[in-house]
Amino acid sequence: MTDTTQDPATGSRPQVWVSLPPEEIDGLPDAFDYVYWDGTGDFPADPEAAAFYVVPYMKGPTAGALPLPRMTGVRVIQTLSAGVDHIAPHLDHFAPGVRLCNARGVHEASTAELALALILASLRGIPRFVRGQDAEKWYSGFYPALADRRVLIVGYGSIGAAVEDRLTPFECEVTRVARTARDTPRGPVHALADLPGLLPTADVVVLTTPLTEQTRGLAGPAFLAAMKDGALLVNMARGAVVDTKALLAETESGRLTAALDVTDPEPLPAGHPLWHAPGVLISPHVGGSTSAFQPRAKRLIRSQLVRFANGEELANVVRVTG
């Protein structure tokens, strides 16, 4: 018996809530009734009937969780984000066996592109050049290159690996860190416990780790103090992975620089000192929200629903309730 067995009481097909218009996703299996909800407005159907829920993307930290308390029959929750920290806290009331899946494979290309752009922009002085152009000033001189730099990637999952893919042609040395140590074809991955010995050697530290209880505040006072003078911190993870107060102390002193696609708080409010901290470049959490998102998101949704229809194992399962 597969996941798509009809409801014996009603004879109806399983209902799938999709946050992209289903008519725009080619190849969806016809085993389901599809309901479109993008995280805004009233619910288009009774959440109790949902068997599979594709969480809306980029609708803030709370919108996607709104129907969950009423989704008593849901069997799969599929996010379109790499992180699931906005959904995982809401799973405790579900019956055993509900699968939470993330969007591995959707955001790697875009996020890694932006990580590389932020690294290059920060090292090569692009923000200064833009301000110089506005003021008609010519800021010539010598600037740091990415070539010959030591880059430490903290959070070596699929996004961390994609960042390394794009760093490889730039003649820099990459060191990898994840929750636990392992070997890869490219070389060893160190454990988080090794960070105190690795941070002082890195010119650039890139954060691509998920937000968990272990990584919340990971880049705090001790972490930042261990970084070498003049090093660049790049946060592509979640804002709360970095201790904002500690980072401000290091950047305002001029000892460290930073490039941040995510901040804590987020969105960064007007008047916050991070806006004007010296050596800090901020992008507004746009690592994944590019033209590359929809084609990859649609492929993931289609693939997962085909698997669900056929009773096959789903991809990207990060948690099962119970």
N, C-alpha and C positions, 0 to 999 in steps of 0.2 A: 504494500500500500504506500502511495506517495504522499507528499505534503499537500497535493492538490485535490484530495478526496473531497467530493461535494459534502456540504452540510447535510446530514441525514434528516434533519428536521425540516429544512426548507428546500433542499435540492438545489440551492444556489451555488454559484461558483465562488471560490475564494476572492476576496476583495483586496486589491493592491492600491495603496496610496502612493502616488508618484509626484515628486516636486518639480519635474519638468513635464511639459505637455506630452502625454503618451503618444499622440498622433505624430509627434516629431521624432520618435525613437523607432527606427526601423527594426523589424524582426522580433518584436515582443510576442511572446507566446499567447495564443488565444484561449488559454485555459483559465484566464482570470477576468474579473470585472475591474476596470481601471478607474480610479478617482484621482483627479488632479487637484492638488493643494500646494501652493507655494509659500505657505507660512503667513499669509495675510488674509484678512477677512474671516467670515464665518466658515466653519467646517462644512465641506460640501456633502458629507454623508455622515452616518453614525460611526464614530471611531470604534465602537464595539465590534463592528463587522470586519475590521481590517485584519488581514492575515500577514501582510508584508507592508512595511512602512519605509519609504525613502524620505529621509529627513531633509527639509529645505536647507539650502546652502546660503550662507552670508545673510542670515536674517536676525543676527544677534544671538546672544547666549541663551535666550529663554524661549523664543518663538517655536523652535523645533520640538521642544518638550511639551508644548501645550496639550496635544491630544493624548499623550502617553497615559495619564491616569485613567482614561476611558478605553484604552485599547486592550481590553481584557482578553481578546482572542488572538493577539498578534503573536506571530512565531518568528519573524525576522525583522530586525531594525537595521536598516542600511544607511549609514551616514554618507554624505558626499564630501566630507572633510577627512583629512588624515588623522586629526585628533578626535577623540570621542569624549573628552572631559566634560562637554556640555550635556551629554546624554547619559553617561555611565551612572551618575548619582541617582537617576530616576528609575533604575532597574530593580531595586530591592523588592518592590511590591509585586513583581511578575511571578507567575508560576515557573517551575523549573523547565529548562529546555529552550527558553527564548534566546536566539542568537543575535548578538550585536556585531555588525561588520563595519569596518572602516573603508576608506576610499583609497587604499594602497593602489598605486598605478595611475591615479588621476592627476595628482599634483606635483609629482617628482620633477617633470620637465620645467614647469613654470617657476616653481620655488627655487630650483637649482639655478635657473637663469638669473633670477633676481639676486640670489646670494652672490653669484659671480659679479653681477653689475654693482652691487653695493660694495663688495671688496675692492673692485677696481676703482670705483668712484671715490671711495674714501682714501685709498692709498695714493692715487694719482692727482688728488686735489680738485676733482670736478666741482664740488660745491663752491670752492673759492673762485674757480674760473667763471662760474655762472654769475656769482655776485660781482666779479670783476667786469664781466660784460655789461651787466646792468649799470655799473658805475663808470664804464669806459676806462677801466684800469687794466694794465698789462702785467699779469703776475707770472713773469718768467722765473726760471731757476731749476734746481734739481728737486725731484720728488721721488718718493719710494716706489719701487716696482714690485709687482707680484713675483716676478722671476727671482728665484733663490730664497724666497720666504719659506718659513716653516708654518704650515697650516694644520691646526688641530681641529678635527671634526668631532664634536661631542653629541652622540646620538646617532650611531652608525646603523641606521635602518635603510629603507629604500630611498628616502630623500637624502640622507647623508651620502649614500653611494652615488646618487645622481649628482650631488655637488662635486664629489671627487671626479666623476666622469668629465666634468667641465673644467676642473682645475688642472687635469693631467697635461693638456698642451701648454700650460703656462710655466713650465719648468720650475715648479715649486715642490716642496717635500710635504707629503700628507701623512699625518698620524691619525689613527682611528680609535674612537672610544665608544663603548656601549655599556649597557647595564652589566653584562658579564663578558669575560674574555672569550675569544674564539679565533680560529684561523680562517682566512679567506684566500682566494687565488691571488689577490693583490698584496696580501701581507697580513700581519697580525692585527686583531682588534683588541685593544686594552680594556680593562674593566674600569668602571667609575672610580674604584678605590685607588687606581694608579694616577689620578689627576694631579695630586700634589707634586709628583715628580715630573709630570709632563708639561704643566702650565708654564713653568719658568723658561721653557725652551721654545715656546710658540710665538711667532710674530702675529699670527691671526688665529683667533679662536671662533669657530662657527658652531652655534647651538642649533641642532635640529632634533632635539629630543622631545618626546611627548611630555605633556604635563601630567605628572603623577605625584603622589605624596612624596616619593623619593626625590623627584626633580624640582619640586616647588622650592623656589629660593636657592636653587643649586648654585647659581652664580651670585653668591653672597659676599660678605666682606673678606672671608678667608680665601675664597676662589679668586676674587679680583686682585687681592693683595699678592697672590702667588704669580699672577701674570707679569711678564717682563715689562720694564719701562718702555713706553711707546707702542705697546701692542694694541691691536684692533680687536674688539669684541663684536661679533655679528650675530644677532638674534633672529633666527628664522623659526623659532619654536613657538612658545607662548610667552606673553609678557611676564607672567608670574614666575617663569624660570629664573628671571634676573631680579635681584633685590635693587629696586630703583634708587632708593636712598644711597646704598653703597656705590652704585654706579655713578650717581651724580657726584659723590665725593671724589671719585677717581678721575672723572672727566673734568670737573671744575678745577682740579689741581693741575690738569694738563698731563698727568702721568699716563692715562689710557685714552684711546678714542673708541668710538662705537658707531655701528650702523645697525639700526633697529627697524625691522618690519613689523614688530609687535612691541607693545609697551604695557606697562602696568602703572596707572590705570589705562584702559582702552575703551573708546577712543581717548586720545590724550587731550585733556581739556585746555582751553585757552588760558594762558597765564602760567601753565606748568613750567617749571624751570628746565625740563628736558628740551623744550623747544629751542632754547638759546644756549644750551650747554656747549662749551667749546669742543670742537672735534666730534660732534654727534650729528649723524645723518639719519633722518627718519623718513620711512615710507609708510603709508597708512594701511598696513596689513593687506597687501595686494600680491603676496607671494603666489597664491593659487588662482586668483580671479583674473584670468586672462582669456584670450581667444582659444587657448588650448584646453580650457576647462570642459566646455560642453561636449566636444567629440569624445573625450575620454570618459566623462561621466555617463554619457549615453551608452557607450560600450560596456561599462561596468554594470549599469542597471540591466541591460539586455542579457548579459552573461549570467548575472545572478538569478534573474527570473527564469531563464531557461533551465538552470540547475535546479531551482526550486520546483519548477513544473515537473521535472523528471525525477524528483526525489534524490538528487545527487548532493554530494557534499558541497557546501558553499565556500567561496574564497573569502579571505580577509576576515575570518572570524576572530575577534579579539576577546570576546567574553561570552559565556553561556550561563544563563541564570540557573540557580539551584545549587 
